[in-house]
């Protein structure tokens, strides 16, 4: 999909000759209303009986990313845990975050849980998710691109009919895991947009009635190929107030830039200075889908959040897996004195910007997560005897016994030859079955090769 959009961009000026038809989406979100402002959608989920915490983040990259991340899920389903081995690590995923193609897998897994393993390949990965989309480079489509985007609601409606069956975010309010974060880009504020209660409360909008398909389509809305997904703000239409951490972040000149920009955006949603929020591909600001995790940690009111108190006391092993199906180096212009030019130049520039961003975001997240684990240890060791008794701490409990593992699962873990084959697979939303299966197998094998994952599994 990215290649098609870049092709359109490279020749878009020709569209001026053809005129521009305005293409846009209507808002799909409903107002919250006074009676629903204090709903318990975001209430605390129950904790597991074991001592694990597992978080997954799925990168962008079209069907390629969806298939590779699905391979990781299948491998997690092969790893038995618990004294009776009745459950697998797939059942123990606490958080899953996704962007663009990875958001499809994340959302479907969040919706169906382990049942997603049985039918995601047939229902999505083997389907042509581009059917009904305008994907050719023509004067008419160039004009539509200049008018806002070649496609409007076709992809949203396709996902809603063929994969999510009309499901709304109210399904995610139940006391169950995994907690799901779908990430898009707010192109006015130039910040991540994380679909969740905090953001929709700032809009005075009811997230429970919002279609999961529309959030996923926003996360995957490649510029020019798609018109932005639109949300309407309803300032003054509810009794919700912005959380205290948003006001603190806005006032703090030393606040982390990600947190402060996210807080400023939420304040604009709430105060009426923005009538509409325009969303495009989450990869524009975060192609690793780490924003939901990062903001959850940075905005925490207590050291252990976004975990709950009882889970923070029990946890002994924490694992974050970033599943990366991003594009590698390509092209041959480094072998000749001329070029790159045209489409190749636009593609190289876009890839350079995205890759530089994801490298820095992964490094920043690793540091942030390590700091978070340190805070959890210090909080545990500061608990009084009364608090330990209240939280059910056993006699053999050690306050600093928390191990942390993190890894980026990617093509390179499969060796140069196999990685080269997978990297040639395009990042569109329609792939032949043999390529889909190569990616699924690759995701499973890459996770098995991960040394941090192997260390995490030891002793389970």
Backbone torsions as a table, in degrees:
resi	resn	phi	psi	omega
1	UNK	NA	-38.9	-179.4
2	UNK	-63.7	-39.5	179.7
3	UNK	-62.8	-40.2	178.9
4	UNK	-65.5	-42.8	-179.0
5	UNK	-63.8	-39.3	179.7
6	UNK	-68.1	-34.2	176.3
7	UNK	-62.5	-41.7	177.4
8	UNK	-63.9	-38.4	179.9
9	UNK	-65.5	-39.0	-175.7
10	UNK	-64.2	-27.9	-179.4
11	UNK	-114.5	14.2	-171.9
12	UNK	-62.9	-29.6	-177.8
13	UNK	-62.3	-25.1	177.4
14	UNK	-64.4	-23.4	-179.4
15	UNK	-66.3	-19.3	177.7
16	UNK	-60.8	-27.4	179.8
17	UNK	-73.7	-24.6	-175.0
18	UNK	-97.6	-8.6	-176.4
19	UNK	82.7	163.3	-174.0
20	UNK	-123.5	121.8	174.0
21	UNK	-89.6	134.6	-179.2
22	UNK	-73.4	127.9	178.6
23	UNK	-122.9	128.5	179.9
24	UNK	-157.3	163.1	175.1
25	UNK	-106.1	145.9	174.0
26	UNK	-83.6	150.4	178.4
27	UNK	-59.0	138.8	-179.9
28	UNK	-111.9	9.7	-177.6
29	UNK	-106.5	145.1	-177.1
30	UNK	-101.0	154.9	176.4
31	UNK	-66.8	152.7	-178.7
32	UNK	-78.3	-50.8	-179.9
33	UNK	86.3	153.5	-175.8
34	UNK	-60.7	-41.9	-172.9
35	UNK	-67.5	-26.0	-175.4
36	UNK	-102.1	1.6	-172.3
37	UNK	-64.3	-27.7	-176.9
38	UNK	-106.1	34.0	-178.2
39	UNK	-68.7	163.9	-175.6
40	UNK	-104.7	30.3	180.0
41	UNK	-54.8	-38.9	-175.4
42	UNK	-93.7	22.1	-175.7
43	UNK	-66.4	159.8	-174.7
44	UNK	-64.8	134.9	177.5
45	UNK	-87.1	152.6	-178.6
46	UNK	-69.7	153.4	-178.2
47	UNK	-95.1	157.8	177.4
48	UNK	-76.7	165.3	-179.9
49	UNK	-80.3	-15.7	-176.7
50	UNK	-94.8	-173.3	-171.1
51	UNK	-112.4	29.7	-177.5
52	UNK	-108.1	150.7	166.4
53	UNK	-136.1	125.6	-177.1
54	UNK	-128.6	122.7	177.7
55	UNK	-119.3	139.2	-179.1
56	UNK	-122.6	143.1	173.9
57	UNK	-134.8	127.0	-175.1
58	UNK	-109.8	124.5	-176.7
59	UNK	-74.9	172.6	173.6
60	UNK	-80.3	169.1	179.4
61	UNK	141.6	30.7	174.3
62	UNK	62.7	-149.7	179.6
63	UNK	-62.6	-30.7	178.2
64	UNK	-58.7	-46.3	178.9
65	UNK	-67.7	-39.9	-179.9
66	UNK	-61.9	-42.8	-178.6
67	UNK	-70.6	-42.4	-179.0
68	UNK	-64.1	-43.2	178.7
69	UNK	-68.0	-33.4	176.1
70	UNK	-64.2	-36.3	175.4
71	UNK	-59.5	-38.4	176.4
72	UNK	-63.4	-41.8	177.8
73	UNK	-61.9	-40.2	-179.8
74	UNK	-64.8	-36.0	178.2
75	UNK	-69.9	-39.9	175.7
76	UNK	-59.3	-32.4	-179.0
77	UNK	-73.5	-11.8	177.5
78	UNK	-91.3	-8.5	-175.0
79	UNK	-98.8	106.3	-177.7
80	UNK	-79.6	143.4	178.9
81	UNK	-136.2	165.4	179.0
82	UNK	91.5	158.5	-177.1
83	UNK	-63.5	-31.1	-179.5
84	UNK	-99.7	0.3	179.8
85	UNK	54.8	29.0	-179.2
86	UNK	-79.9	-21.0	-178.6
87	UNK	-113.8	162.3	175.1
88	UNK	-117.5	170.6	177.6
89	UNK	-61.8	-25.0	176.5
90	UNK	-61.0	-36.3	178.4
91	UNK	-72.0	-12.7	-174.2
92	UNK	-107.7	12.1	177.1
93	UNK	-70.9	123.8	-178.6
94	UNK	-90.6	-41.2	-176.4
95	UNK	-134.4	140.8	171.8
96	UNK	-138.0	132.0	-178.4
97	UNK	-126.6	146.5	-179.4
98	UNK	-147.6	154.6	177.0
99	UNK	-136.4	139.5	176.7
100	UNK	53.2	-125.6	-179.0
101	UNK	-58.1	-36.1	178.0
102	UNK	-66.3	-23.6	179.6
103	UNK	-70.1	-26.4	178.0
104	UNK	-64.1	-49.0	178.8
105	UNK	-63.3	-44.7	-178.5
106	UNK	-60.7	-46.2	-177.5
107	UNK	-67.7	-40.6	-178.4
108	UNK	-69.2	-39.6	175.8
109	UNK	-63.7	-41.6	176.8
110	UNK	-61.8	-35.2	-179.1
111	UNK	-74.7	-48.1	-172.2
112	UNK	-100.1	-13.3	-174.8
113	UNK	56.3	-137.5	-173.3
114	UNK	-64.8	-21.0	177.6
115	UNK	-63.0	-18.9	178.2
116	UNK	-62.9	-28.7	-179.0
117	UNK	-61.5	-33.9	-173.2
118	UNK	-72.2	-31.4	-169.8
119	UNK	-135.4	1.2	-177.1
120	UNK	-64.2	-38.0	179.8
121	UNK	-59.6	-48.2	-176.5
122	UNK	-75.0	-38.1	-174.7
123	UNK	-77.4	-25.8	-176.8
124	UNK	-131.0	-54.3	-169.8
125	UNK	-63.8	-31.8	179.8
126	UNK	-93.2	-1.0	179.9
127	UNK	-90.3	161.0	173.3
128	UNK	-93.6	93.7	-178.6
129	UNK	-74.2	-3.0	177.2
130	UNK	-94.5	-1.1	-179.4
131	UNK	-63.6	134.0	-176.7
132	UNK	88.6	-9.8	178.4
133	UNK	-89.1	149.4	170.7
134	UNK	-84.5	112.4	-175.9
135	UNK	-123.0	1.8	-178.9
136	UNK	-89.2	154.3	174.9
137	UNK	-91.2	105.0	-179.3
138	UNK	-139.9	165.1	179.3
139	UNK	-60.7	-38.5	179.6
140	UNK	-63.4	-44.0	-180.0
141	UNK	-70.3	-33.4	176.3
142	UNK	-63.3	-40.9	176.9
143	UNK	-62.5	-40.5	177.7
144	UNK	-65.6	-38.3	178.1
145	UNK	-60.4	-44.8	179.0
146	UNK	-69.7	-20.3	178.6
147	UNK	-88.2	2.4	176.4
148	UNK	138.2	-25.9	-179.2
149	UNK	154.4	144.1	-175.3
150	UNK	-67.9	-38.0	-178.2
151	UNK	-117.3	146.9	177.8
152	UNK	-108.7	-94.9	-172.6
153	UNK	-99.2	8.4	-175.3
154	UNK	-60.3	-45.2	-176.7
155	UNK	-68.4	-41.3	176.4
156	UNK	-56.1	-49.0	-176.5
157	UNK	-68.3	-35.1	177.4
158	UNK	-63.2	-47.6	178.7
159	UNK	-60.8	-40.9	-177.7
160	UNK	-64.1	-41.1	-178.4
161	UNK	-76.9	-44.1	-166.8
162	UNK	-96.6	-18.2	-175.4
163	UNK	-127.7	-51.6	-172.3
164	UNK	-93.0	-7.0	173.7
165	UNK	52.5	40.7	176.7
166	UNK	74.4	10.0	-176.2
167	UNK	-62.3	144.3	178.7
168	UNK	-114.1	170.5	-177.5
169	UNK	-66.8	-12.0	178.5
170	UNK	-61.8	-22.3	177.9
171	UNK	-65.4	-27.3	-178.8
172	UNK	-83.4	-0.6	-178.7
173	UNK	-86.6	-11.7	-176.7
174	UNK	-70.6	159.0	-179.9
175	UNK	-76.8	75.1	-178.9
176	UNK	-152.7	161.5	175.4
177	UNK	-110.3	163.9	1.9
178	UNK	-82.5	155.8	168.6
179	UNK	-75.9	134.3	-170.8
180	UNK	-113.4	132.6	172.1
181	UNK	-121.0	121.7	173.8
182	UNK	-108.2	129.4	-171.0
183	UNK	-114.6	127.9	172.5
184	UNK	-123.7	-175.6	178.6
185	UNK	-117.9	124.6	171.3
186	UNK	-82.1	105.9	-170.4
187	UNK	-80.3	-9.7	174.2
188	UNK	-84.3	-48.4	179.6
189	UNK	-84.3	-12.6	179.1
190	UNK	60.1	44.5	-177.7
191	UNK	-133.0	163.4	170.3
192	UNK	-65.0	146.5	171.7
193	UNK	-118.4	113.1	-178.0
194	UNK	-102.8	117.9	-179.7
195	UNK	-69.8	111.3	-178.9
196	UNK	-170.7	177.0	-175.0
197	UNK	-63.4	-39.6	-178.1
198	UNK	-59.0	-48.7	-176.9
199	UNK	-68.5	-42.6	-179.1
200	UNK	-70.8	-31.5	173.4
201	UNK	-63.5	-37.5	177.0
202	UNK	-63.3	-34.0	176.4
203	UNK	-76.3	-9.6	-168.0
204	UNK	56.1	44.4	-177.0
205	UNK	-124.7	152.3	-175.8
206	UNK	-91.0	102.3	-179.3
207	UNK	-69.7	-24.3	-176.7
208	UNK	-61.3	-31.3	-177.3
209	UNK	-93.9	1.9	-176.0
210	UNK	-82.9	138.4	-177.2
211	UNK	-71.7	131.8	175.3
212	UNK	-59.7	-39.0	-179.2
213	UNK	-59.0	-36.1	-177.9
214	UNK	-70.9	-37.0	176.3
215	UNK	-65.0	-43.7	178.9
216	UNK	-64.0	-42.1	178.2
217	UNK	-62.2	-37.5	176.2
218	UNK	-63.4	-42.8	-179.2
219	UNK	-62.7	-27.1	-176.0
220	UNK	-108.4	12.2	-173.8
221	UNK	-80.0	88.6	179.7
222	UNK	-63.1	131.5	179.7
223	UNK	-55.4	142.5	-178.0
224	UNK	76.9	-45.4	177.2
225	UNK	-67.5	-31.3	-179.0
226	UNK	-131.5	143.2	168.4
227	UNK	-72.7	150.0	179.8
228	UNK	-59.1	145.1	167.5
229	UNK	-75.1	137.3	-172.0
230	UNK	-115.5	134.7	171.5
231	UNK	-118.2	144.3	177.1
232	UNK	-100.4	140.3	173.5
233	UNK	-91.3	149.0	-179.7
234	UNK	-126.8	63.5	-176.2
235	UNK	-59.6	134.3	-179.7
236	UNK	78.4	2.4	-176.2
237	UNK	-92.4	8.1	179.3
238	UNK	-155.3	170.9	-177.6
239	UNK	-94.6	2.6	-176.6
240	UNK	-68.7	144.3	172.9
241	UNK	-111.7	153.2	176.6
242	UNK	-64.3	142.6	177.4
243	UNK	-58.9	153.4	-178.6
244	UNK	-59.0	-34.5	-176.1
245	UNK	-66.9	-27.7	177.5
246	UNK	-66.2	-46.0	178.9
247	UNK	-65.0	-39.3	178.5
248	UNK	-63.6	-43.2	-179.3
249	UNK	-64.7	-37.4	179.5
250	UNK	-67.0	-34.5	-177.7
251	UNK	-84.5	-17.5	-173.9
252	UNK	-90.4	109.6	-179.8
253	UNK	-67.6	-15.9	-179.7
254	UNK	-100.3	7.6	178.7
255	UNK	-63.9	150.5	177.0
256	UNK	-56.2	134.3	-177.3
257	UNK	-54.6	-39.7	179.1
258	UNK	-61.3	-46.4	-177.9
259	UNK	-67.1	-42.4	-176.9
260	UNK	-66.8	-42.6	179.8
261	UNK	-66.1	-37.5	176.7
262	UNK	-64.9	-41.2	178.4
263	UNK	-64.9	-42.3	178.9
264	UNK	-62.8	-41.0	178.9
265	UNK	-62.5	-44.7	179.7
266	UNK	-63.9	-34.9	177.2
267	UNK	-65.5	-38.3	178.3
268	UNK	-67.7	-36.0	176.4
269	UNK	-61.0	-35.8	-169.7
270	UNK	-86.6	-31.1	-170.8
271	UNK	-92.8	1.0	176.8
272	UNK	89.5	1.5	180.0
273	UNK	-76.1	-12.6	174.0
274	UNK	-123.9	129.9	176.2
275	UNK	-88.2	-36.5	-177.9
276	UNK	-133.0	146.7	174.2
277	UNK	-107.4	128.1	-178.2
278	UNK	-109.3	124.2	-172.8
279	UNK	-118.0	136.8	173.9
280	UNK	-131.6	-176.3	-176.7
281	UNK	-41.5	125.7	179.2
282	UNK	-61.6	-22.6	179.8
283	UNK	-66.8	-14.3	178.3
284	UNK	-63.7	-32.0	-179.9
285	UNK	-117.2	-15.4	-175.0
286	UNK	-164.8	86.4	-176.2
287	UNK	-79.0	-1.6	175.4
288	UNK	-98.8	-7.9	179.3
289	UNK	67.6	30.4	-177.0
290	UNK	-91.1	-5.4	-173.7
291	UNK	-60.9	-42.8	-179.1
292	UNK	-59.7	-46.3	176.9
293	UNK	-60.7	-50.1	-173.8
294	UNK	-61.5	-47.1	-179.2
295	UNK	-65.6	-37.9	177.1
296	UNK	-59.1	-38.9	178.7
297	UNK	-74.6	-44.9	-176.7
298	UNK	-67.2	-31.4	-177.2
299	UNK	-89.9	1.9	-174.0
300	UNK	-59.2	133.9	174.6
301	UNK	-84.5	-23.9	178.6
302	UNK	-128.7	154.1	-169.2
303	UNK	-58.4	-29.6	-172.7
304	UNK	-91.0	-11.2	-178.0
305	UNK	-65.1	144.8	15.5
306	UNK	-86.3	10.9	168.7
307	UNK	-72.4	165.4	171.0
308	UNK	-95.8	171.7	-171.4
309	UNK	-62.0	-45.5	-177.1
310	UNK	-68.2	-36.9	177.8
311	UNK	-67.3	-37.8	-179.5
312	UNK	-64.7	-30.8	177.6
313	UNK	-73.4	-38.3	-175.3
314	UNK	-81.2	-29.9	-168.8
315	UNK	-61.9	137.8	175.7
316	UNK	-125.6	-23.0	-177.8
317	UNK	-135.5	122.4	-179.2
318	UNK	-119.1	130.3	-179.8
319	UNK	-131.8	128.7	169.9
320	UNK	-113.1	126.5	177.1
321	UNK	-116.0	117.4	173.6
322	UNK	-97.9	116.8	-177.6
323	UNK	-98.5	112.9	-169.3
324	UNK	-115.4	110.7	176.1
325	UNK	-110.5	27.3	-176.7
326	UNK	-67.1	167.2	-176.7
327	UNK	-75.2	138.8	173.9
328	UNK	-92.1	-172.3	179.1
329	UNK	-66.9	137.3	179.0
330	UNK	-147.9	168.2	179.5
331	UNK	97.0	163.5	-179.1
332	UNK	-122.9	13.0	-174.9
333	UNK	-70.2	-14.0	176.1
334	UNK	-74.2	-9.1	-179.7
335	UNK	-100.0	1.8	-179.1
336	UNK	-138.3	153.9	-174.6
337	UNK	-72.4	-32.4	-179.3
338	UNK	-88.8	161.9	176.1
339	UNK	82.6	178.4	-0.4
340	UNK	-73.2	160.0	179.8
341	UNK	-142.3	161.6	174.7
342	UNK	57.6	-131.9	-176.6
343	UNK	-59.0	-39.8	-178.9
344	UNK	-61.3	-39.1	179.5
345	UNK	-67.1	-45.6	179.7
346	UNK	-62.2	-43.0	180.0
347	UNK	-62.9	-44.5	-179.4
348	UNK	-64.2	-40.0	179.6
349	UNK	-65.0	-43.8	179.6
350	UNK	-64.2	-44.4	179.8
351	UNK	-63.8	-38.3	178.9
352	UNK	-61.5	-46.0	-179.3
353	UNK	-64.2	-45.1	-177.9
354	UNK	-67.1	-45.8	-177.1
355	UNK	-65.7	-39.3	177.3
356	UNK	-62.5	-39.8	179.8
357	UNK	-65.9	-42.4	-176.2
358	UNK	-71.7	-33.4	177.4
359	UNK	-62.6	-45.1	-179.7
360	UNK	-69.9	-34.5	-179.3
361	UNK	-68.7	-35.9	178.4
362	UNK	-67.7	-42.6	178.0
363	UNK	-62.6	-43.0	179.8
364	UNK	-65.0	-41.4	-179.1
365	UNK	-66.2	-39.2	178.9
366	UNK	-59.6	-44.6	177.4
367	UNK	-64.5	-41.5	179.8
368	UNK	-63.3	-43.9	-178.8
369	UNK	-66.2	-39.6	177.0
370	UNK	-62.6	-41.2	176.7
371	UNK	-62.1	-40.6	-179.6
372	UNK	-62.0	-44.3	179.1
373	UNK	-63.8	-38.3	176.3
374	UNK	-61.5	-39.5	177.7
375	UNK	-64.5	-38.6	178.7
376	UNK	-62.8	-44.6	179.1
377	UNK	-60.4	-46.1	-178.3
378	UNK	-64.8	-38.4	178.1
379	UNK	-63.9	-44.8	179.9
380	UNK	-60.4	-42.9	-177.3
381	UNK	-73.5	-12.9	178.6
382	UNK	-93.9	-2.5	-176.9
383	UNK	-66.7	138.8	176.3
384	UNK	-76.4	166.6	177.5
385	UNK	-60.1	-37.5	179.5
386	UNK	-65.7	-41.3	178.8
387	UNK	-66.4	-40.2	178.8
388	UNK	-62.4	-40.5	178.2
389	UNK	-66.1	-42.1	-179.9
390	UNK	-61.8	-35.7	-176.6
391	UNK	-91.8	3.5	173.9
392	UNK	75.1	33.1	180.0
393	UNK	-70.9	133.1	-179.5
394	UNK	-82.9	173.7	-177.1
395	UNK	-67.6	-31.8	-176.6
396	UNK	-92.8	8.8	-177.9
397	UNK	-68.7	135.1	175.8
398	UNK	-118.8	126.6	-171.3
399	UNK	-65.6	-31.0	-177.7
400	UNK	-95.8	11.5	-177.6
401	UNK	-85.2	70.7	177.4
402	UNK	-133.3	114.7	179.1
403	UNK	-101.3	141.9	-176.4
404	UNK	-123.9	134.3	179.7
405	UNK	-132.6	141.1	177.1
406	UNK	-146.3	142.7	176.8
407	UNK	-155.4	154.6	174.1
408	UNK	-104.6	110.2	-179.8
409	UNK	-86.6	119.0	-172.4
410	UNK	-148.4	176.2	-176.5
411	UNK	-60.6	-35.3	-173.8
412	UNK	-61.2	-24.0	179.3
413	UNK	-69.1	-9.6	-178.6
414	UNK	-96.2	0.8	-177.9
415	UNK	93.5	156.7	-173.4
416	UNK	-59.2	-43.3	-175.5
417	UNK	-65.3	-49.5	-177.9
418	UNK	-69.4	-38.8	177.5
419	UNK	-62.0	-38.9	179.0
420	UNK	-61.8	-40.1	178.8
421	UNK	-64.6	-47.2	-178.2
422	UNK	-66.2	-32.8	-177.5
423	UNK	-72.2	-18.2	176.9
424	UNK	-80.1	-12.3	179.9
425	UNK	-71.5	128.5	-175.6
426	UNK	-69.2	160.1	-178.6
427	UNK	-99.1	46.5	177.3
428	UNK	-98.5	-176.4	-177.6
429	UNK	-107.8	30.4	173.5
430	UNK	-152.8	120.2	-178.5
431	UNK	-135.8	150.2	174.6
432	UNK	-67.5	157.2	-174.0
433	UNK	-60.3	-36.8	-177.9
434	UNK	-65.5	-36.8	177.5
435	UNK	-70.9	-38.2	176.5
436	UNK	-58.4	-45.9	-177.7
437	UNK	-69.5	-34.3	174.4
438	UNK	-60.5	-40.3	-179.2
439	UNK	-70.7	-41.3	178.0
440	UNK	-61.6	-47.9	178.4
441	UNK	-62.9	-38.0	179.2
442	UNK	-63.7	-42.3	178.4
443	UNK	-62.0	-43.9	179.2
444	UNK	-64.1	-45.8	-178.1
445	UNK	-67.8	-38.4	179.7
446	UNK	-63.6	-38.9	177.5
447	UNK	-65.2	-41.2	178.4
448	UNK	-61.4	-32.1	-178.8
449	UNK	-78.5	-12.3	-175.3
450	UNK	-69.9	118.2	179.9
451	UNK	-66.3	-42.7	175.5
452	UNK	-60.4	-36.8	178.5
453	UNK	-67.3	-40.0	177.3
454	UNK	-61.3	-41.7	178.8
455	UNK	-65.7	-39.5	178.4
456	UNK	-61.4	-39.4	-176.1
457	UNK	-73.8	-26.3	-177.7
458	UNK	-60.4	127.9	179.2
459	UNK	88.9	-1.7	179.2
460	UNK	-69.1	NA	NA
